[in-house]
Amino acid sequence: KNGAEADRKWREVRDRTRFLFPNLGFAPVVRISALSGWGTGGLLEAVMVVFRQLNREVSTPRLNQLLQAWIGEYALPVRGRNVKIRYATQTGVNPVRFLFFVNNLKGYPRQYNKYLTGRIRRDLGFDNVPLFIEVRES
């Protein structure tokens, strides 16, 4: 097939994959040919990127410094009593886990985790791996 046709087919496959697996939107999709071996270098590179991200550790001071900036840009929505995130820490690698401590768990809006996940992905470089966020009251 010509290059344009192959590119179109690739986009269709990639888009279909993203549609079928929406929860894996963070995962890299790599174009390879099992027949010719084309693209296997890119596959190995993607595997190494994911491996490094799965094993990356962020210090608690760095995470909390960024947390303050994130809250400054998009404050927690208030439901009755004022809710504050006291601090955060990374509790695991492979899988990557973060723990956030709040003063009022009942008042904490769970949808805020989506914002925190996006900021962690963008600002800490965890954009190709799953993240797990736990929130506890302290």
DRENPA-3360 file (N, C-alpha, C; in nm, 2 decimals, always signed):
BEGIN
1 = KNGAEADR = +0.08/-0.12/+0.00/+0.00/+0.00/+0.00/+0.09/+0.12/+0.00 ~ +0.03/+0.23/-0.05/+0.11/+0.35/-0.05/+0.11/+0.41/+0.09 ~ +0.20/+0.51/+0.11/+0.22/+0.57/+0.24/+0.10/+0.63/+0.30 ~ +0.02/+0.71/+0.21/-0.10/+0.78/+0.26/-0.20/+0.68/+0.30 ~ -0.22/+0.57/+0.23/-0.32/+0.47/+0.26/-0.28/+0.40/+0.39 ~ -0.15/+0.37/+0.41/-0.11/+0.30/+0.53/-0.13/+0.40/+0.65 ~ -0.10/+0.52/+0.64/-0.12/+0.62/+0.74/-0.27/+0.63/+0.78 ~ -0.35/+0.63/+0.68/-0.50/+0.64/+0.71/-0.54/+0.51/+0.79;
9 = KWREVRDR = -0.50/+0.40/+0.74/-0.53/+0.27/+0.81/-0.48/+0.27/+0.96 ~ -0.36/+0.32/+0.97/-0.30/+0.33/+1.11/-0.39/+0.42/+1.20 ~ -0.43/+0.54/+1.15/-0.51/+0.63/+1.23/-0.64/+0.56/+1.26 ~ -0.70/+0.48/+1.17/-0.83/+0.41/+1.20/-0.81/+0.31/+1.31 ~ -0.70/+0.23/+1.30/-0.67/+0.13/+1.40/-0.65/+0.20/+1.54 ~ -0.57/+0.30/+1.54/-0.54/+0.38/+1.67/-0.67/+0.43/+1.73 ~ -0.75/+0.50/+1.64/-0.87/+0.56/+1.69/-0.97/+0.45/+1.74 ~ -0.97/+0.34/+1.67/-1.06/+0.23/+1.72/-1.01/+0.17/+1.85;
17 = TRFLFPNL = -0.88/+0.16/+1.87/-0.83/+0.11/+1.99/-0.86/+0.21/+2.11 ~ -0.85/+0.34/+2.08/-0.88/+0.44/+2.19/-1.03/+0.43/+2.22 ~ -1.11/+0.41/+2.12/-1.26/+0.40/+2.14/-1.29/+0.27/+2.22 ~ -1.23/+0.16/+2.19/-1.26/+0.04/+2.26/-1.21/+0.03/+2.40 ~ -1.10/+0.10/+2.43/-1.03/+0.10/+2.56/-1.02/+0.24/+2.61 ~ -1.13/+0.31/+2.64/-1.12/+0.45/+2.68/-1.04/+0.47/+2.81 ~ -1.04/+0.38/+2.90/-0.97/+0.39/+3.03/-0.82/+0.38/+3.01 ~ -0.77/+0.34/+2.89/-0.63/+0.33/+2.86/-0.58/+0.45/+2.78;
25 = GFAPVVRI = -0.65/+0.56/+2.79/-0.61/+0.68/+2.70/-0.47/+0.72/+2.73 ~ -0.42/+0.69/+2.84/-0.28/+0.73/+2.88/-0.17/+0.64/+2.81 ~ -0.21/+0.52/+2.77/-0.12/+0.42/+2.73/-0.07/+0.45/+2.58 ~ +0.06/+0.44/+2.56/+0.10/+0.46/+2.42/+0.06/+0.35/+2.33 ~ +0.02/+0.39/+2.21/-0.01/+0.29/+2.10/+0.10/+0.31/+1.99 ~ +0.17/+0.20/+1.97/+0.28/+0.20/+1.88/+0.26/+0.12/+1.75 ~ +0.30/+0.18/+1.64/+0.28/+0.12/+1.51/+0.40/+0.04/+1.48 ~ +0.37/-0.09/+1.46/+0.48/-0.19/+1.42/+0.43/-0.28/+1.31;
33 = SALSGWGT = +0.52/-0.35/+1.25/+0.49/-0.45/+1.15/+0.55/-0.58/+1.20 ~ +0.47/-0.68/+1.23/+0.52/-0.81/+1.27/+0.59/-0.88/+1.16 ~ +0.54/-0.85/+1.04/+0.59/-0.92/+0.91/+0.73/-0.87/+0.88 ~ +0.76/-0.74/+0.88/+0.89/-0.69/+0.84/+0.98/-0.65/+0.96 ~ +0.92/-0.63/+1.08/+0.99/-0.59/+1.19/+1.00/-0.44/+1.20 ~ +0.94/-0.37/+1.11/+0.94/-0.22/+1.11/+0.87/-0.17/+1.23 ~ +0.93/-0.07/+1.30/+0.87/-0.01/+1.41/+0.91/-0.07/+1.55 ~ +0.98/-0.18/+1.55/+1.01/-0.25/+1.67/+1.10/-0.16/+1.76;
41 = GGLLEAVM = +1.19/-0.08/+1.70/+1.27/+0.01/+1.78/+1.18/+0.11/+1.85 ~ +1.08/+0.16/+1.79/+0.98/+0.25/+1.86/+0.91/+0.18/+1.97 ~ +0.88/+0.05/+1.95/+0.81/-0.03/+2.05/+0.90/-0.04/+2.17 ~ +1.03/-0.07/+2.15/+1.12/-0.09/+2.26/+1.14/+0.04/+2.33 ~ +1.14/+0.15/+2.26/+1.15/+0.28/+2.32/+1.03/+0.31/+2.41 ~ +0.91/+0.28/+2.36/+0.79/+0.30/+2.44/+0.79/+0.22/+2.56 ~ +0.83/+0.10/+2.55/+0.84/+0.01/+2.67/+0.93/+0.07/+2.77 ~ +1.05/+0.12/+2.73/+1.14/+0.18/+2.83/+1.08/+0.31/+2.89;
49 = VVFRQLNR = +1.01/+0.39/+2.82/+0.95/+0.51/+2.87/+0.85/+0.46/+2.98 ~ +0.76/+0.36/+2.95/+0.67/+0.32/+3.05/+0.74/+0.26/+3.17 ~ +0.84/+0.18/+3.15/+0.92/+0.12/+3.26/+0.97/+0.23/+3.35 ~ +1.03/+0.33/+3.29/+1.09/+0.44/+3.38/+0.98/+0.51/+3.46 ~ +0.86/+0.54/+3.39/+0.75/+0.61/+3.46/+0.70/+0.52/+3.57 ~ +0.68/+0.39/+3.55/+0.63/+0.30/+3.65/+0.72/+0.29/+3.77 ~ +0.84/+0.32/+3.76/+0.94/+0.31/+3.87/+0.99/+0.44/+3.92 ~ +0.93/+0.55/+3.87/+0.97/+0.69/+3.91/+0.92/+0.71/+4.05;
57 = EVSTPRLN = +1.00/+0.78/+4.13/+0.96/+0.82/+4.27/+0.97/+0.97/+4.28 ~ +0.87/+1.03/+4.34/+0.86/+1.17/+4.36/+0.87/+1.20/+4.51 ~ +0.96/+1.29/+4.55/+0.98/+1.31/+4.69/+0.85/+1.38/+4.75 ~ +0.82/+1.36/+4.87/+0.71/+1.42/+4.94/+0.72/+1.57/+4.94 ~ +0.83/+1.63/+4.97/+0.84/+1.78/+4.96/+0.81/+1.83/+4.82 ~ +0.86/+1.77/+4.71/+0.83/+1.81/+4.58/+0.69/+1.80/+4.54 ~ +0.63/+1.69/+4.58/+0.48/+1.67/+4.55/+0.40/+1.77/+4.62 ~ +0.43/+1.80/+4.75/+0.35/+1.90/+4.82/+0.37/+2.04/+4.78;
65 = QLLQAWIG = +0.49/+2.07/+4.72/+0.52/+2.20/+4.66/+0.43/+2.22/+4.54 ~ +0.42/+2.12/+4.46/+0.33/+2.12/+4.34/+0.19/+2.12/+4.38 ~ +0.15/+2.05/+4.48/+0.01/+2.04/+4.53/-0.04/+2.18/+4.56 ~ +0.04/+2.26/+4.63/+0.00/+2.39/+4.67/-0.02/+2.48/+4.54 ~ +0.06/+2.46/+4.44/+0.04/+2.54/+4.32/-0.08/+2.49/+4.25 ~ -0.11/+2.36/+4.24/-0.23/+2.31/+4.18/-0.36/+2.36/+4.25 ~ -0.36/+2.36/+4.38/-0.47/+2.41/+4.45/-0.49/+2.56/+4.43 ~ -0.38/+2.63/+4.42/-0.39/+2.77/+4.39/-0.45/+2.80/+4.25;
73 = EYALPVRG = -0.43/+2.71/+4.15/-0.48/+2.73/+4.02/-0.63/+2.68/+4.01 ~ -0.66/+2.58/+4.09/-0.80/+2.53/+4.09/-0.83/+2.48/+4.23 ~ -0.90/+2.57/+4.30/-0.93/+2.54/+4.44/-1.03/+2.43/+4.45 ~ -1.03/+2.36/+4.57/-1.13/+2.25/+4.59/-1.26/+2.32/+4.60 ~ -1.36/+2.26/+4.53/-1.50/+2.31/+4.54/-1.55/+2.29/+4.69 ~ -1.61/+2.39/+4.74/-1.66/+2.38/+4.88/-1.80/+2.33/+4.89 ~ -1.82/+2.23/+4.98/-1.95/+2.17/+5.01/-1.97/+2.19/+5.16 ~ -2.04/+2.29/+5.20/-2.06/+2.31/+5.34/-1.93/+2.35/+5.41;
81 = RNVKIRYA = -1.88/+2.26/+5.48/-1.76/+2.28/+5.56/-1.64/+2.29/+5.47 ~ -1.54/+2.38/+5.50/-1.42/+2.40/+5.42/-1.34/+2.27/+5.43 ~ -1.30/+2.22/+5.31/-1.22/+2.10/+5.29/-1.08/+2.15/+5.25 ~ -0.98/+2.09/+5.31/-0.84/+2.12/+5.27/-0.76/+1.99/+5.26 ~ -0.68/+1.99/+5.16/-0.58/+1.88/+5.14/-0.46/+1.92/+5.23 ~ -0.43/+1.84/+5.33/-0.32/+1.87/+5.42/-0.19/+1.84/+5.36 ~ -0.17/+1.73/+5.30/-0.05/+1.69/+5.23/-0.07/+1.57/+5.15 ~ +0.03/+1.54/+5.07/+0.03/+1.42/+4.98/+0.16/+1.35/+4.98;
89 = TQTGVNPV = +0.16/+1.22/+4.95/+0.28/+1.14/+4.94/+0.27/+1.03/+4.84 ~ +0.37/+0.99/+4.77/+0.37/+0.88/+4.68/+0.39/+0.76/+4.77 ~ +0.30/+0.66/+4.75/+0.30/+0.54/+4.84/+0.35/+0.42/+4.76 ~ +0.36/+0.43/+4.63/+0.41/+0.31/+4.56/+0.45/+0.34/+4.42 ~ +0.53/+0.24/+4.36/+0.57/+0.24/+4.23/+0.53/+0.11/+4.17 ~ +0.50/+0.11/+4.04/+0.47/-0.02/+3.96/+0.37/-0.11/+4.04 ~ +0.25/-0.06/+4.06/+0.18/+0.06/+4.01/+0.21/+0.18/+4.09 ~ +0.19/+0.29/+4.02/+0.22/+0.43/+4.08/+0.09/+0.46/+4.16;
97 = RFLFFVNN = +0.12/+0.49/+4.29/+0.02/+0.52/+4.39/+0.05/+0.65/+4.46 ~ -0.06/+0.73/+4.48/-0.04/+0.85/+4.56/-0.15/+0.85/+4.67 ~ -0.11/+0.91/+4.79/-0.21/+0.92/+4.90/-0.22/+1.07/+4.94 ~ -0.34/+1.12/+4.94/-0.37/+1.26/+4.98/-0.45/+1.25/+5.11 ~ -0.40/+1.34/+5.21/-0.47/+1.35/+5.34/-0.55/+1.48/+5.34 ~ -0.68/+1.46/+5.38/-0.77/+1.58/+5.38/-0.82/+1.59/+5.53 ~ -0.87/+1.71/+5.56/-0.92/+1.74/+5.69/-1.07/+1.69/+5.71 ~ -1.14/+1.67/+5.60/-1.28/+1.63/+5.60/-1.31/+1.54/+5.48;
105 = LKGYPRQY = -1.30/+1.41/+5.51/-1.32/+1.32/+5.40/-1.46/+1.32/+5.34 ~ -1.56/+1.34/+5.43/-1.70/+1.34/+5.38/-1.73/+1.46/+5.29 ~ -1.66/+1.57/+5.31/-1.68/+1.69/+5.23/-1.59/+1.69/+5.10 ~ -1.50/+1.60/+5.09/-1.41/+1.60/+4.98/-1.48/+1.56/+4.85 ~ -1.47/+1.64/+4.75/-1.54/+1.61/+4.62/-1.45/+1.51/+4.54 ~ -1.50/+1.39/+4.52/-1.42/+1.28/+4.46/-1.38/+1.32/+4.31 ~ -1.46/+1.41/+4.25/-1.42/+1.44/+4.11/-1.29/+1.52/+4.11 ~ -1.25/+1.58/+4.22/-1.12/+1.65/+4.23/-1.00/+1.56/+4.20;
113 = NKYLTGRI = -1.02/+1.43/+4.22/-0.92/+1.33/+4.19/-0.88/+1.33/+4.04 ~ -0.98/+1.36/+3.95/-0.95/+1.37/+3.81/-0.86/+1.48/+3.78 ~ -0.88/+1.60/+3.84/-0.79/+1.71/+3.83/-0.65/+1.68/+3.88 ~ -0.64/+1.62/+4.00/-0.51/+1.58/+4.05/-0.44/+1.48/+3.96 ~ -0.51/+1.39/+3.91/-0.45/+1.29/+3.82/-0.39/+1.36/+3.70 ~ -0.47/+1.45/+3.64/-0.42/+1.52/+3.52/-0.29/+1.61/+3.55 ~ -0.29/+1.67/+3.67/-0.17/+1.75/+3.70/-0.05/+1.66/+3.73 ~ -0.07/+1.55/+3.80/+0.04/+1.45/+3.82/+0.09/+1.41/+3.69;
121 = RRDLGFDN = +0.00/+1.37/+3.60/+0.05/+1.32/+3.47/+0.13/+1.43/+3.40 ~ +0.08/+1.55/+3.40/+0.15/+1.66/+3.32/+0.27/+1.71/+3.39 ~ +0.26/+1.74/+3.52/+0.37/+1.81/+3.59/+0.48/+1.71/+3.64 ~ +0.45/+1.59/+3.66/+0.54/+1.49/+3.72/+0.59/+1.38/+3.62 ~ +0.53/+1.39/+3.50/+0.58/+1.30/+3.39/+0.53/+1.16/+3.40 ~ +0.41/+1.14/+3.45/+0.35/+1.00/+3.46/+0.24/+0.99/+3.35 ~ +0.27/+1.04/+3.23/+0.16/+1.04/+3.13/+0.14/+0.92/+3.05 ~ +0.22/+0.81/+3.07/+0.20/+0.69/+3.00/+0.17/+0.56/+3.08;
129 = VPLFIEVR = +0.13/+0.59/+3.21/+0.11/+0.48/+3.30/-0.02/+0.50/+3.38 ~ -0.08/+0.40/+3.44/-0.20/+0.42/+3.52/-0.15/+0.48/+3.66 ~ -0.24/+0.56/+3.71/-0.22/+0.62/+3.84/-0.33/+0.58/+3.94 ~ -0.30/+0.56/+4.06/-0.40/+0.53/+4.16/-0.39/+0.64/+4.27 ~ -0.50/+0.70/+4.30/-0.51/+0.81/+4.40/-0.60/+0.76/+4.52 ~ -0.55/+0.77/+4.64/-0.63/+0.74/+4.76/-0.64/+0.86/+4.84 ~ -0.75/+0.89/+4.90/-0.77/+1.00/+4.99/-0.82/+0.95/+5.12 ~ -0.75/+1.00/+5.23/-0.78/+0.96/+5.36/-0.80/+1.09/+5.45;
137 = ES = -0.87/+1.07/+5.55/-0.89/+1.18/+5.65/-0.77/+1.18/+5.75 ~ -0.72/+1.30/+5.78/-0.62/+1.30/+5.89/-0.66/+1.40/+5.99;
% end
